[in-house]
Amino acid sequence: MGDRIRARRDELGLSQRELAEPGISYAYLSRIESGLRTPSMKALRKLAPKLQTTVAWLETGKADPADELAALVLEHKGKPLPRAAVALALQILRSN
């Protein structure tokens, strides 16, 4: 997870100090990025918007299934949903 945070921060041209905010110091970010700490869910929820990504991607490196489902639903507005949309909806419901 730390590697993804560092890579995304670098992509956006942010320093650790620029990403830091109350409750998430640049020292804490350094420990997360070096693998010495695992960020809390609260920290991930604060970091995701600043990194212009989702908590799901920070955690797993994969797209958020809810985002994928929303895109599929919007693409097929007024038509029957594709099987992929139904499968994603079931996956989301089972994980909650």
C-alpha positions as CSV (number, residue, x, y, z in Angstrom):
1,M,0.0,0.0,0.0
2,G,2.8,2.4,0.8
3,D,4.3,1.9,-2.7
4,R,1.0,2.9,-4.3
5,I,0.7,6.0,-2.1
6,R,4.3,7.0,-2.9
7,A,3.8,6.4,-6.6
8,R,0.6,8.3,-6.8
9,R,2.0,11.2,-4.8
10,D,5.0,11.3,-7.1
11,E,2.7,11.2,-10.2
12,L,0.9,14.3,-8.8
13,G,4.2,16.0,-7.9
14,L,3.3,16.3,-4.2
15,S,5.8,16.2,-1.4
16,Q,5.1,14.3,1.8
17,R,4.7,17.7,3.5
18,E,2.1,18.8,0.9
19,L,0.2,15.6,1.3
20,A,0.3,15.8,5.1
21,E,-2.6,17.3,7.0
22,P,-3.9,17.3,10.6
23,G,-3.7,13.8,11.9
24,I,-1.4,12.6,9.1
25,S,2.1,14.0,9.5
26,Y,4.7,13.8,6.9
27,A,6.7,11.5,9.2
28,Y,3.7,9.2,9.4
29,L,3.5,9.3,5.6
30,S,7.2,8.4,5.4
31,R,6.7,5.4,7.6
32,I,3.7,4.3,5.5
33,E,5.6,4.7,2.3
34,S,8.6,2.7,3.7
35,G,6.3,-0.1,4.8
36,L,6.9,0.5,8.5
37,R,3.3,1.4,9.2
38,T,-0.1,0.4,7.8
39,P,-2.4,3.4,7.4
40,S,-5.7,3.4,9.2
41,M,-9.0,3.5,7.3
42,K,-9.4,7.1,8.6
43,A,-6.1,8.1,7.1
44,L,-6.9,6.4,3.8
45,R,-10.2,8.3,3.6
46,K,-8.3,11.5,4.0
47,L,-5.5,10.6,1.6
48,A,-7.6,9.3,-1.3
49,P,-9.2,12.6,-2.3
50,K,-5.8,14.4,-2.1
51,L,-4.3,11.7,-4.2
52,Q,-7.3,11.9,-6.6
53,T,-8.1,8.2,-6.3
54,T,-10.2,5.9,-4.2
55,V,-9.7,4.1,-0.9
56,A,-10.2,0.8,-2.7
57,W,-7.4,1.5,-5.1
58,L,-5.1,2.6,-2.3
59,E,-5.8,-0.7,-0.4
60,T,-5.8,-3.1,-3.4
61,G,-4.4,-1.4,-6.5
62,K,-7.6,-2.3,-8.2
63,A,-10.6,-0.1,-9.3
64,D,-13.4,0.2,-6.8
65,P,-16.1,-2.3,-7.9
66,A,-18.8,0.3,-7.1
67,D,-17.2,2.8,-9.6
68,E,-17.1,0.0,-12.2
69,L,-20.7,-0.8,-11.6
70,A,-21.8,2.9,-11.8
71,A,-20.0,3.2,-15.2
72,L,-21.6,0.1,-16.5
73,V,-25.1,1.2,-15.4
74,L,-24.6,4.7,-17.0
75,E,-23.3,3.2,-20.3
76,H,-26.4,1.0,-20.6
77,K,-29.0,3.5,-19.5
78,G,-32.4,2.3,-20.6
79,K,-31.2,-1.1,-21.8
80,P,-30.8,-4.4,-20.0
81,L,-27.7,-4.4,-17.8
82,P,-24.8,-6.5,-19.0
83,R,-23.9,-9.6,-17.0
84,A,-20.7,-7.8,-15.8
85,A,-22.9,-5.2,-14.1
86,V,-25.0,-7.9,-12.4
87,A,-21.9,-9.7,-11.2
88,L,-20.3,-6.6,-9.8
89,A,-23.6,-5.7,-8.0
90,L,-23.6,-9.1,-6.4
91,Q,-19.9,-8.8,-5.4
92,I,-20.5,-5.4,-3.8
93,L,-23.6,-6.6,-1.9
94,R,-21.7,-9.7,-0.6
95,S,-18.8,-7.6,0.6
96,N,-21.0,-5.3,2.7
